[in-house]
Amino acid sequence: MTVTLLAPPAEIIHLSGISWKTYETLLAEMSDRRLRLTYNRGNLEIMAPSTGHEFSKTLIGRFVETLAEESLVPIYPLGSTTFKRPQLSGAEPDECFYIDNIEAVRGKKRLDLNEDPAPDLVIEIDVTSSSQNRLQVYADLGVAEVWVYNGESLVIQQLQNGSYITSPTSQFFINIPISEIAIFLQQAETLDYLELVKAFGTCALIMYLLGERSSPLHCGQNRLL
């Protein structure tokens, strides 16, 4: 089967009326291509990530690892692993992490969401305003928290009773508000990558050590950089 799906300058297409079998066939055929497939109840989104997309997901993933390191929170990263709820939904997150459910998946070569838990935290880079469709997919999969970044703002969505609600903080890193993370992301185009990560780590450590008393402190605005 030969499929030509995307041609420059397009980065994303949507298909409807796609069977689960076709979705799984496309996943197998495109396993060696740099494309992301998201399936939701017969609708299929196929995206070729841009360089900006890849940079943002790498940086936010590094921020999560930094938060975990400075807050002494164990994490288990699984990158863009494909997760599926057969006949219903499937997705390849930009980045994902197990936090509460590490021991349930540690060392496993394959995951089956009929038996294994979904990732606790997913990072979703959304520059096409299609994250609402993918949020439904992540709700189907049972992902507890999704960080959605559109290139300008970062929003934390937390799963409650089958749907997502916006939260000012992560349930896994409660001492740093989302506004602080966004401040550092806004400086990514003008500052060195490693210096930015280092400064963010300093901010995360300060907030972790101060706990609830850190609320008046705004690291990014106070120019820790």
N, C-alpha and C positions, 0 to 999 in steps of 0.2 A: 504493500500500500504506500503510495507516494502522496504526500500532502504538502501543498504550498499554501502557507497560512498568512504570512505577513510580508509586506514589501515596504521598504523605506518610502516616506518617513513615518508610516504608521507604527505605533508601538503596542496597540491593543485592539482586539476584535472581540465581538460578542456573537455567540451562536445560540439559537434556541431549538427546542425539540430534539435534543441530543440524548441518546440512551446511555444508561450506565455502562453498557458493554462497549459502546463507541468511545466513551471517556477513558475506560481502562485500556483500550487499544491505542488511543492517542498517547496516553502516558507511556506505554511501552515503546512506541515508535519514536517518541521524542526524548527518551531518557538521556541521550547524549547531546541534546541541544539546550541552549540557554533560554528556555522559555518556561513561564509559569502558567500552570493550568489550574483553574478554580471551577469546580462543578457545584451547581446548586439547583436541585430539583428540575433537571432537564435543561438548564441554562449553563453554557460553558463560556468562560472568559479565558482568552489566551493572550499573554503579555510578554513582550520582549523588554526586560528592564533596561533603563538608560543608565549612563554612568552616574548621573546624579542620584538616581534611585539606589544604586549599589553602594555609593559612598554613604548615603544617609542611613541605610540599614546596617552597614558595618559600624558606623560611629555610634548609633544608638545601642547596638549590641554590645559594643565596648563599654558604653556607659552602664549598661546593666551589669556587666561583669565587674566593673569598678565599684558600683554600689554594693554588690554582693561581697566583694573583697573587703571593703571598708566597714560594712555593717555585719560582717561575720555570718552571712547568710549563705548556706550551701546551695549551689546551682548545678544543673546538669544540662549543658547546651546540646541541642540537636539540629541547629541550623535550619535548612529548608527541607527537612524530612517530609515526605508525602503522608498525609493523614487522611483516612477515608472512613466514612460511615456508609457502608454499602447500600446502593440504590437511592441514596439521599444526597450526600454531600462529600466533597473531597477538596483538599487544598494543600498548597506548599507554602507555608509562611515565609516571610523574609528572614526571620530569625525566630527561634523558639527555645524556651527553657523550662525544665522541670525544677520545681522548688519544693513544694510540699510532698510531691509524689516521686521523689528520686528513686527510692529503694524499689518501687514497683516496676521500674523500667531499666535500672542500671544494668549494663552489660548485654541487654537483649539486642539481637541482630535485626529482628523484625518486631513491629508493634501491631497489635490487633485491637482496635478500640472497642470491640465487643468484650474484650477481656482486660485490656490495659487502659489506664487513665490517659486523657488527653494532656497536652502540655499545660502547665499552669500559666505561662506567660508567652504571648505571641507579639512580635513586632510587625506592624503592617505599614508599609510606605505607600501612601495613596496620593498620587499626583493627577489622577483622572476622575476623582469624585465617585469612585465605584466601591468605596470601602463598605458602604451600607450593605451591598450584596454579600461581601465577604464576611461581614459581621454575622449575618444569618448562618453562613457556613460554620463559622467558629462556634456559634451557639449550638448548632447541631452536633458539633464534635465534642462540646463540653469544655471549651477553653475558659478558664476562670477570669483571665484578664488580657485585654488587648491594648497595646499602645499604638495609636494611629497618628502618623506624621504626614502632613500634606506639603511639606517644604516651607511652611510658615509657622504653623502651630502644631503642638503636640497635645493629644487628648487621650486620657486613660479611660477605657471602658471596662466595667466590671459586670460579670454575669450574675444576674439575680432573677430567679424564677423563669429561666428560659430566654431572657432578653438582656441587653446591655444597658447600663446606666452610666453616666459620666461621673467621674470621681476626681477630686483635686489631688489625691495622693494614691500611690500604689499600696495595695494590701500587703505586699511583700517587703516594701521599703518605706515604712510609714513616716520616717523622719525627714524626708525631703519632698517638698511640694512639686507638682508638675511644672509650676511656673519657673522654678529654678533650673530644671532640666532644659526647658525651652530657651532660657537665656543663653545657655552654653551652645545650644544648637544654632542659634542665630549668629554666633561668632565663628562658625565653622569655615566660612568662606574667606575669612581674613586672617585666621590664626593657624599656626602650625598644628597638625593633627595631634602629635604626641604631647605638645605643650598644652593643648586644650584638654586632652584626657587627664594629664597630670593635675591641671587646675581643678577640673571637675572632681577628681579624687580627693583633693584637699577639702573642697566644699563638702563632699559626702562624709568625709571623716569628721569634720567639725560638727556637722548636724547630727551624726550618729553619737558622738561623745556628749553633746549638749542635750540630746533627746528633745523633749517637749519645750525646753527652754530656748531652742534654736529658732522658734517661729518668727521672732523679729529680725533675724539675720537673713540677708539676701546676698549670697556669695557673689553671684554674677554681677549684680548691681554695685557691690562694694569693690569691684575691680580686683578680685584676687588674682586675675590674670596679669 
